């Protein structure tokens, strides 16, 4: 009897310690979660179902009622859902660039920068860093740029960072790169909102070069810009051809399953569909032709791949999704490269049209124009990714790569690129897989804070998370907002399970 009483006391003591945590979880997480699920199936609207308002108006209060799937049906029939989902996915195109930037920075910071140096050598490096900063500022002035106090401060900070890094080595650089991560997100957004303003340092710096570019553009035949833009679209088609041939070669070598090949082809061909949807109906003739260059290139690439796939391999049998993890990441990177080439091609192609306007080429209104708002937010996200937790994760992953593998690669005569591709990159696959999953989850859920502070949801920057906020807390449709939140949860869950199932199985291919 005593042992049983002792066990009861131990259990009671344990519950006493974890009780506050469990109560807090139940009150602030579990109950709101279940209650939001209930609200998603009701017509709860605070503009109608408000007991205090009804009392003030002398009306009889009618509470919310269950409407079944009506909120979800209305959501999927609304064109805004597709638009805001598209905005969310578009902003997520920056994920490969952010991951690549974090990895590149981690590789640079993981190497000894200068080795052991005397005090005189450190002083020389500091002087050299100061010279670089002054020289860079002088070049900006020679180019005719208007140099404000903000630009001078920015150049001074960069010079100081360079000098301190040269004096302290990679350890100090790691600290300096990670310091912005401690800054509150809203403060960063306010800073970038100032940078992107019409009278901000970015537009002030761009004003004079754009004026000179207007003169040059107006004096140049428009056909040359159309040809230059077409070359970028042809370059995107060349990337597509290179991608499909690489996928076919991997499939023939027995390293890629048929299902993984089909998905990789689909991802790689998405820019063709996007180009036709965006620019085939353009009122500007040269731009209207450009997507069909990509369509022709895609047709050639698919034809080459089909001919190549006829040479089936006779090696080991492979499963349907063998190689999926690596080939999907490769396809996403190639897709992003093609999107960048297409964007540059469209921009160059339309330069004569914009330069011929009354005001010529002017600095854009970054946060109020649909053309520039999303890229501006993506650039800000790229800057934030440089010194983020992803960099720390990659630094930790690089420190765990066995040195023996690099020694074996050196003995085999591997180049620096081969060392990275065949040694470093496979060893970082688990780290990259984790970063990719967390980035996708963050991308689907994110966008609210940036849209709220920078654009208030305008200029095509409203994401699903901001849609939830406006529906529930601005329009006061709690039922509809809860339905959107649960749809977003289902989307995140499906994408995460897919990534985890496929990627976790084949991450070590």
Number of C-alpha atoms within 10 A of each C-alpha: 5 7 8 9 10 11 11 12 12 12 12 13 12 11 13 11 11 11 13 11 12 14 12 11 13 13 12 11 12 14 12 13 15 10 11 19 16 15 24 26 20 22 21 24 20 18 11 16 17 15 15 10 14 15 11 8 10 9 10 9 15 11 13 16 12 14 14 13 13 15 21 19 11 13 18 13 11 11 10 14 17 14 16 19 17 17 18 23 16 16 20 20 17 20 22 21 19 24 21 19 19 26 23 15 19 23 16 13 19 17 11 11 14 13 7 10 9 7 10 8 14 19 14 14 18 19 13 16 22 18 14 16 19 15 12 14 17 11 11 14 12 9 10 13 16 17 14 13 10 13 17 14 11 13 16 16 13 16 21 16 17 21 24 19 21 23 21 14 20 19 13 16 18 19 12 15 17 19 12 16 16 8 10 9 15 14 11 17 19 14 12 18 20 15 17 20 18 16 13 15 19 18 20 19 19 15 18 17 17 18 17 13 17 22 14 13 22 16 10 12 11 17 12 14 21 22 16 17 26 24 17 23 29 22 19 27 27 18 21 28 23 15 22 26 19 14 24 24 19 16 21 19 14 19 20 24 19 18 15 23 22 14 16 21 21 12 15 25 25 13 25 24 12 14 22 18 12 11 19 17 13 13 9 13 14 20 22 17 17 26 27 17 18 27 19 14 22 23 15 16 21 18 14 15 21 14 10 15 16 10 11 13 13 9 10 9 10 14 14 14 20 23 27 26 22 19 23 19 17 17 22 17 19 22 23 18 19 26 20 15 21 28 16 15 25 25 15 20 26 18 20 24 15 17 20 14 11 7 10 20 22 18 18 18 16 24 26 19 14 14 14 16 22 23 17 16 24 20 14 15 17 21 15 18 21 23 22 19 14 25 27 17 19 23 20 15 18 19 11 11 16 12 10 9 15 17 13 13 18 13 9 9 11 15 11 10 10 13 18 16 12 14 17 19 17 17 19 20 20 16 18 22 20 16 19 19 17 14 19 18 17 13 20 22 19 19 22 20 16 24 24 17 17 25 20 16 21 15 17 21 30 27 27 28 22 22 21 23 21 16 18 22 13 11 14 17 22 23 27 25 27 27 27 25 22 17 17 18 15 12 15 18 13 12 16 17 14 12 18 17 11 17 26 17 15 17 20 15 15
